[in-house]
């Protein structure tokens, strides 16, 4: 999807999901606005306040990455999964 990003992260257990999401959004916004000055006046914010967080448990990183990469692909046969 062109308008959002999936991240697979392993944060420190003491940091809440909202803290981690806020840190990513703040860092990204700061650097994008520094590089692309026109974003400062055209957009009041670069991201929404919403996010989705889930745990992967004892799943290999490769499995999670494959799941993220194929999230929006249609299953073979054209039917719904």
Protein Blocks (a to p, Z undefined) as FASTA:
>chain_A
ZZbccddddddfklcfklmmmmmmmmmmmmmmmmmmmlmmmpmbfbdfbdcdddekjadf
klmmmmmmmmmpccehhiaZZ
